[in-house]
């Protein structure tokens, strides 16, 4: 959208998108992260680094991330380093771009169309959280 139209966290919440600001430097001992995981049942986690040097088949995967898609489960990402954009569809079929930076945690609800891309820094390290073991 030009000019850019900023949306509030409340507007994102209306779409079911949740977010938190956490202490990414201390994620291993962060009590707030622990509380969120316990309350929401996020029992499994791993990390994904997205950059040309770290991600096998980088070009193919980054194209796949940017393809509009949805999931039957929530998509939960906690940015512990770097940054990137999640685009989510709103109720009018428009895109809302959410810039996720270090310390930002985002939950996309099941069934929302979305896509992901890196910003100009071309790097993100994200904790991926799941309810139970992920099914690929």
C-alpha positions in Angstrom: 0.0 0.0 0.0 1.3 3.4 -0.9 1.4 5.4 1.2 2.0 2.9 4.0 -0.9 2.4 6.3 0.1 1.3 9.8 -2.2 -1.0 11.7 -2.4 -1.4 15.4 -1.7 -4.5 17.4 -5.4 -4.5 18.2 -6.3 -4.7 14.5 -3.9 -7.7 14.2 -5.5 -9.3 17.2 -8.9 -9.0 15.5 -7.5 -11.2 12.8 -6.3 -13.6 15.4 -2.6 -12.6 15.1 -0.9 -12.4 18.5 2.4 -10.9 19.3 4.8 -10.3 22.2 8.1 -8.5 22.8 10.5 -10.8 24.7 14.1 -10.8 25.8 15.8 -12.6 23.0 19.2 -12.4 24.6 18.0 -14.6 27.5 15.4 -16.8 25.8 16.8 -19.9 27.6 15.8 -18.5 31.0 13.0 -16.0 30.1 10.1 -16.6 32.5 7.6 -14.8 30.2 8.5 -17.1 27.3 8.1 -20.1 29.7 4.7 -18.9 30.8 3.5 -18.4 27.2 4.7 -21.9 26.3 3.0 -23.4 29.2 -0.3 -21.5 28.8 -0.5 -22.2 25.1 0.8 -25.8 25.2 3.9 -25.1 23.0 5.8 -28.3 24.1 8.1 -28.6 21.1 10.6 -26.1 19.7 13.5 -25.9 17.3 15.4 -23.2 15.5 15.5 -22.2 11.8 18.2 -19.9 10.4 17.2 -18.3 7.1 20.2 -16.9 5.1 22.1 -18.0 2.1 25.0 -19.4 4.2 22.9 -21.5 6.6 19.8 -22.7 4.8 20.2 -25.6 2.3 18.4 -24.9 -1.0 18.1 -21.3 0.1 16.7 -19.8 -3.1 14.1 -22.5 -3.5 13.0 -22.3 0.2 12.8 -18.5 0.3 10.5 -18.7 -2.8 8.4 -21.3 -1.1 8.1 -19.2 2.1 6.9 -16.3 0.0 4.2 -18.3 -1.7 0.8 -17.5 -0.1 -0.3 -20.5 2.0 -2.1 -21.4 5.2 -1.8 -24.1 7.8 -4.3 -26.2 9.8 -2.3 -25.3 13.0 -1.0 -22.0 14.4 2.4 -20.8 13.1 4.5 -19.6 16.0 7.8 -17.9 15.4 10.0 -16.1 17.9 12.8 -14.0 16.4 16.0 -14.4 18.4 18.2 -12.7 15.8 17.8 -10.8 12.6 14.4 -9.8 11.1 11.9 -10.4 8.4 8.3 -9.8 7.3 5.2 -11.9 7.7 2.4 -10.8 5.3 -1.1 -11.8 6.4 -4.4 -11.5 4.6 -7.0 -9.3 6.2 -10.8 -9.7 6.0 -10.9 -7.5 2.8 -8.3 -9.8 1.1 -5.6 -7.1 1.4 -2.1 -7.8 2.8 -0.9 -6.5 6.1 2.9 -6.6 6.5 4.3 -7.4 10.0 8.0 -6.6 10.6 9.3 -9.1 13.1 12.6 -8.2 14.7 14.8 -9.6 17.4 12.7 -10.2 20.5 9.4 -10.3 18.6 7.2 -13.3 18.9 4.2 -13.8 16.5 1.4 -16.3 16.4 -0.5 -16.7 13.2 -3.8 -18.4 13.6 -4.7 -21.6 11.8 -6.4 -20.9 8.5 -5.0 -17.4 7.8 -3.3 -16.9 4.5 0.2 -15.7 4.9 3.7 -15.6 3.5 7.2 -14.8 4.7 10.2 -12.9 3.3 13.5 -11.6 4.7 14.1 -7.9 4.9 17.3 -6.2 3.4 19.5 -7.7 6.2 18.8 -11.1 4.6 19.0 -13.0 7.9 16.7 -14.3 10.6 17.1 -16.9 13.3 13.7 -18.0 14.6 12.5 -20.3 17.3 9.7 -22.4 15.9 7.2 -23.5 18.4 4.6 -26.2 18.1 1.9 -27.9 20.2 3.3 -31.5 20.2 5.7 -32.8 17.6 5.5 -31.1 14.2 4.1 -33.0 11.3 5.8 -32.1 8.1 
